[in-house]
Amino acid sequence: MNMEETIRHRLHSAFAPAEVEVRNDSARHAGHAGDDGSGESHWHVAIRSAAFAGQSRVARHRAVHAALGDVMDRIHALSLDLSEG
Protein backbone atom coordinates (compact mmCIF):
# COMPACT_ATOMS: atom_id res chain seq x y z
CA MET A 1 0.00 0.00 0.00
CA ASN A 2 1.50 3.38 -0.96
CA MET A 3 1.28 6.49 1.23
CA GLU A 4 -1.88 7.87 -0.41
CA GLU A 5 -3.68 4.54 -0.02
CA THR A 6 -2.53 4.27 3.60
CA ILE A 7 -3.75 7.78 4.42
CA ARG A 8 -7.08 7.19 2.67
CA HIS A 9 -7.59 3.80 4.41
CA ARG A 10 -6.88 5.18 7.88
CA LEU A 11 -9.15 8.18 7.39
CA HIS A 12 -12.02 6.05 6.10
CA SER A 13 -11.61 3.65 9.03
CA ALA A 14 -11.56 6.43 11.62
CA PHE A 15 -14.19 8.85 10.29
CA ALA A 16 -16.48 7.04 7.78
CA PRO A 17 -16.42 10.27 5.75
CA ALA A 18 -19.14 11.40 3.37
CA GLU A 19 -16.33 12.87 1.28
CA VAL A 20 -12.56 12.57 1.41
CA GLU A 21 -9.85 14.02 -0.80
CA VAL A 22 -6.20 13.08 -0.44
CA ARG A 23 -3.83 15.06 -2.63
CA ASN A 24 -0.07 14.66 -2.87
CA ASP A 25 1.43 18.16 -3.07
CA SER A 26 5.05 16.99 -2.79
CA ALA A 27 6.00 17.94 -6.35
CA ARG A 28 5.06 21.56 -5.60
CA HIS A 29 7.61 21.56 -2.76
CA ALA A 30 10.52 19.79 -4.46
CA GLY A 31 13.81 21.19 -3.24
CA HIS A 32 12.18 23.05 -0.34
CA ALA A 33 12.72 22.37 3.34
CA GLY A 34 11.25 19.04 4.34
CA ASP A 35 11.45 17.53 0.85
CA ASP A 36 13.04 14.17 1.54
CA GLY A 37 13.08 13.14 -2.11
CA SER A 38 10.45 10.44 -1.58
CA GLY A 39 7.74 12.35 -3.40
CA GLU A 40 5.48 11.70 -0.43
CA SER A 41 6.32 14.44 2.07
CA HIS A 42 3.60 17.08 1.53
CA TRP A 43 -0.12 16.29 1.60
CA HIS A 44 -3.50 17.99 1.54
CA VAL A 45 -6.54 16.25 3.03
CA ALA A 46 -10.16 17.40 2.89
CA ILE A 47 -12.76 15.44 4.86
CA ARG A 48 -16.46 15.93 5.40
CA SER A 49 -17.67 13.65 8.19
CA ALA A 50 -20.40 13.53 10.80
CA ALA A 51 -17.68 12.39 13.20
CA PHE A 52 -16.52 16.02 13.43
CA ALA A 53 -19.88 17.31 14.70
CA GLY A 54 -19.45 19.45 17.79
CA GLN A 55 -15.64 19.35 17.65
CA SER A 56 -13.45 22.41 17.58
CA ARG A 57 -10.97 22.95 14.76
CA VAL A 58 -8.12 21.88 17.05
CA ALA A 59 -9.96 18.72 18.15
CA ARG A 60 -10.59 17.78 14.51
CA HIS A 61 -6.93 18.23 13.62
CA ARG A 62 -5.85 16.19 16.63
CA ALA A 63 -8.26 13.43 15.65
CA VAL A 64 -6.81 13.25 12.13
CA HIS A 65 -3.25 13.18 13.46
CA ALA A 66 -4.22 10.39 15.87
CA ALA A 67 -5.92 8.41 13.08
CA LEU A 68 -2.81 8.68 10.90
CA GLY A 69 -0.60 7.58 13.81
CA ASP A 70 2.89 6.53 12.72
CA VAL A 71 2.27 7.83 9.19
CA MET A 72 2.72 11.33 10.62
CA ASP A 73 6.40 10.50 11.21
CA ARG A 74 6.86 10.32 7.41
CA ILE A 75 4.91 13.48 6.55
CA HIS A 76 6.63 16.86 6.58
CA ALA A 77 3.55 18.99 5.83
CA LEU A 78 -0.14 18.20 6.10
CA SER A 79 -2.81 20.78 5.27
CA LEU A 80 -6.29 19.94 6.49
CA ASP A 81 -9.76 21.08 5.48
CA LEU A 82 -12.15 19.37 7.90
CA SER A 83 -15.90 19.87 8.11
CA GLU A 84 -18.88 18.09 9.58
CA GLY A 85 -21.51 16.61 7.40
C-alpha atoms as an extended CHARMM CRD file, in Angstrom:
* protein
*
        85  EXT
         1         1  MET       CA              0.0000000000        0.0000000000        0.0000000000  PROA      1               0.0000000000
         2         2  ASN       CA              1.4990000000        3.3770000000       -0.9610000000  PROA      2               0.0000000000
         3         3  MET       CA              1.2790000000        6.4870000000        1.2310000000  PROA      3               0.0000000000
         4         4  GLU       CA             -1.8800000000        7.8690000000       -0.4130000000  PROA      4               0.0000000000
         5         5  GLU       CA             -3.6830000000        4.5420000000       -0.0210000000  PROA      5               0.0000000000
         6         6  THR       CA             -2.5290000000        4.2730000000        3.5950000000  PROA      6               0.0000000000
         7         7  ILE       CA             -3.7500000000        7.7790000000        4.4210000000  PROA      7               0.0000000000
         8         8  ARG       CA             -7.0750000000        7.1930000000        2.6710000000  PROA      8               0.0000000000
         9         9  HSD       CA             -7.5870000000        3.8050000000        4.4100000000  PROA      9               0.0000000000
        10        10  ARG       CA             -6.8810000000        5.1770000000        7.8830000000  PROA      10              0.0000000000
        11        11  LEU       CA             -9.1460000000        8.1800000000        7.3890000000  PROA      11              0.0000000000
        12        12  HSD       CA            -12.0180000000        6.0450000000        6.1020000000  PROA      12              0.0000000000
        13        13  SER       CA            -11.6050000000        3.6520000000        9.0320000000  PROA      13              0.0000000000
        14        14  ALA       CA            -11.5560000000        6.4340000000       11.6170000000  PROA      14              0.0000000000
        15        15  PHE       CA            -14.1880000000        8.8470000000       10.2860000000  PROA      15              0.0000000000
        16        16  ALA       CA            -16.4750000000        7.0440000000        7.7820000000  PROA      16              0.0000000000
        17        17  PRO       CA            -16.4200000000       10.2670000000        5.7520000000  PROA      17              0.0000000000
        18        18  ALA       CA            -19.1430000000       11.3960000000        3.3710000000  PROA      18              0.0000000000
        19        19  GLU       CA            -16.3280000000       12.8680000000        1.2830000000  PROA      19              0.0000000000
        20        20  VAL       CA            -12.5630000000       12.5690000000        1.4080000000  PROA      20              0.0000000000
        21        21  GLU       CA             -9.8510000000       14.0180000000       -0.8050000000  PROA      21              0.0000000000
        22        22  VAL       CA             -6.2000000000       13.0790000000       -0.4360000000  PROA      22              0.0000000000
        23        23  ARG       CA             -3.8300000000       15.0570000000       -2.6320000000  PROA      23              0.0000000000
        24        24  ASN       CA             -0.0740000000       14.6560000000       -2.8740000000  PROA      24              0.0000000000
        25        25  ASP       CA              1.4270000000       18.1600000000       -3.0690000000  PROA      25              0.0000000000
        26        26  SER       CA              5.0470000000       16.9930000000       -2.7910000000  PROA      26              0.0000000000
        27        27  ALA       CA              5.9990000000       17.9440000000       -6.3510000000  PROA      27              0.0000000000
        28        28  ARG       CA              5.0600000000       21.5620000000       -5.6040000000  PROA      28              0.0000000000
        29        29  HSD       CA              7.6130000000       21.5610000000       -2.7610000000  PROA      29              0.0000000000
        30        30  ALA       CA             10.5160000000       19.7860000000       -4.4640000000  PROA      30              0.0000000000
        31        31  GLY       CA             13.8070000000       21.1900000000       -3.2420000000  PROA      31              0.0000000000
        32        32  HSD       CA             12.1770000000       23.0530000000       -0.3390000000  PROA      32              0.0000000000
        33        33  ALA       CA             12.7150000000       22.3720000000        3.3360000000  PROA      33              0.0000000000
        34        34  GLY       CA             11.2510000000       19.0450000000        4.3360000000  PROA      34              0.0000000000
        35        35  ASP       CA             11.4500000000       17.5310000000        0.8520000000  PROA      35              0.0000000000
        36        36  ASP       CA             13.0350000000       14.1700000000        1.5440000000  PROA      36              0.0000000000
        37        37  GLY       CA             13.0820000000       13.1430000000       -2.1130000000  PROA      37              0.0000000000
        38        38  SER       CA             10.4520000000       10.4430000000       -1.5790000000  PROA      38              0.0000000000
        39        39  GLY       CA              7.7410000000       12.3500000000       -3.4030000000  PROA      39              0.0000000000
        40        40  GLU       CA              5.4760000000       11.7040000000       -0.4250000000  PROA      40              0.0000000000
        41        41  SER       CA              6.3230000000       14.4410000000        2.0660000000  PROA      41              0.0000000000
        42        42  HSD       CA              3.6030000000       17.0840000000        1.5290000000  PROA      42              0.0000000000
        43        43  TRP       CA             -0.1230000000       16.2900000000        1.6000000000  PROA      43              0.0000000000
        44        44  HSD       CA             -3.5010000000       17.9880000000        1.5440000000  PROA      44              0.0000000000
        45        45  VAL       CA             -6.5430000000       16.2490000000        3.0290000000  PROA      45              0.0000000000
        46        46  ALA       CA            -10.1570000000       17.3960000000        2.8910000000  PROA      46              0.0000000000
        47        47  ILE       CA            -12.7570000000       15.4440000000        4.8560000000  PROA      47              0.0000000000
        48        48  ARG       CA            -16.4600000000       15.9270000000        5.4030000000  PROA      48              0.0000000000
        49        49  SER       CA            -17.6700000000       13.6530000000        8.1870000000  PROA      49              0.0000000000
        50        50  ALA       CA            -20.4040000000       13.5340000000       10.8000000000  PROA      50              0.0000000000
        51        51  ALA       CA            -17.6750000000       12.3870000000       13.1990000000  PROA      51              0.0000000000
        52        52  PHE       CA            -16.5210000000       16.0200000000       13.4270000000  PROA      52              0.0000000000
        53        53  ALA       CA            -19.8830000000       17.3120000000       14.7050000000  PROA      53              0.0000000000
        54        54  GLY       CA            -19.4520000000       19.4530000000       17.7870000000  PROA      54              0.0000000000
        55        55  GLN       CA            -15.6380000000       19.3480000000       17.6490000000  PROA      55              0.0000000000
        56        56  SER       CA            -13.4450000000       22.4130000000       17.5810000000  PROA      56              0.0000000000
        57        57  ARG       CA            -10.9660000000       22.9470000000       14.7600000000  PROA      57              0.0000000000
        58        58  VAL       CA             -8.1240000000       21.8840000000       17.0530000000  PROA      58              0.0000000000
        59        59  ALA       CA             -9.9620000000       18.7190000000       18.1530000000  PROA      59              0.0000000000
        60        60  ARG       CA            -10.5910000000       17.7780000000       14.5090000000  PROA      60              0.0000000000
        61        61  HSD       CA             -6.9280000000       18.2300000000       13.6210000000  PROA      61              0.0000000000
        62        62  ARG       CA             -5.8510000000       16.1860000000       16.6340000000  PROA      62              0.0000000000
        63        63  ALA       CA             -8.2600000000       13.4260000000       15.6470000000  PROA      63              0.0000000000
        64        64  VAL       CA             -6.8060000000       13.2520000000       12.1260000000  PROA      64              0.0000000000
        65        65  HSD       CA             -3.2460000000       13.1790000000       13.4560000000  PROA      65              0.0000000000
        66        66  ALA       CA             -4.2180000000       10.3880000000       15.8720000000  PROA      66              0.0000000000
        67        67  ALA       CA             -5.9160000000        8.4080000000       13.0800000000  PROA      67              0.0000000000
        68        68  LEU       CA             -2.8120000000        8.6760000000       10.9020000000  PROA      68              0.0000000000
        69        69  GLY       CA             -0.6020000000        7.5750000000       13.8060000000  PROA      69              0.0000000000
        70        70  ASP       CA              2.8930000000        6.5270000000       12.7190000000  PROA      70              0.0000000000
        71        71  VAL       CA              2.2700000000        7.8310000000        9.1910000000  PROA      71              0.0000000000
        72        72  MET       CA              2.7240000000       11.3320000000       10.6190000000  PROA      72              0.0000000000
        73        73  ASP       CA              6.4020000000       10.5030000000       11.2070000000  PROA      73              0.0000000000
        74        74  ARG       CA              6.8620000000       10.3190000000        7.4150000000  PROA      74              0.0000000000
        75        75  ILE       CA              4.9140000000       13.4820000000        6.5520000000  PROA      75              0.0000000000
        76        76  HSD       CA              6.6280000000       16.8650000000        6.5780000000  PROA      76              0.0000000000
        77        77  ALA       CA              3.5470000000       18.9930000000        5.8270000000  PROA      77              0.0000000000
        78        78  LEU       CA             -0.1400000000       18.2000000000        6.0970000000  PROA      78              0.0000000000
        79        79  SER       CA             -2.8110000000       20.7770000000        5.2720000000  PROA      79              0.0000000000
        80        80  LEU       CA             -6.2870000000       19.9360000000        6.4940000000  PROA      80              0.0000000000
        81        81  ASP       CA             -9.7610000000       21.0780000000        5.4790000000  PROA      81              0.0000000000
        82        82  LEU       CA            -12.1520000000       19.3730000000        7.8970000000  PROA      82              0.0000000000
        83        83  SER       CA            -15.9020000000       19.8670000000        8.1140000000  PROA      83              0.0000000000
        84        84  GLU       CA            -18.8780000000       18.0940000000        9.5800000000  PROA      84              0.0000000000
        85        85  GLY       CA            -21.5090000000       16.6070000000        7.4000000000  PROA      85              0.0000000000
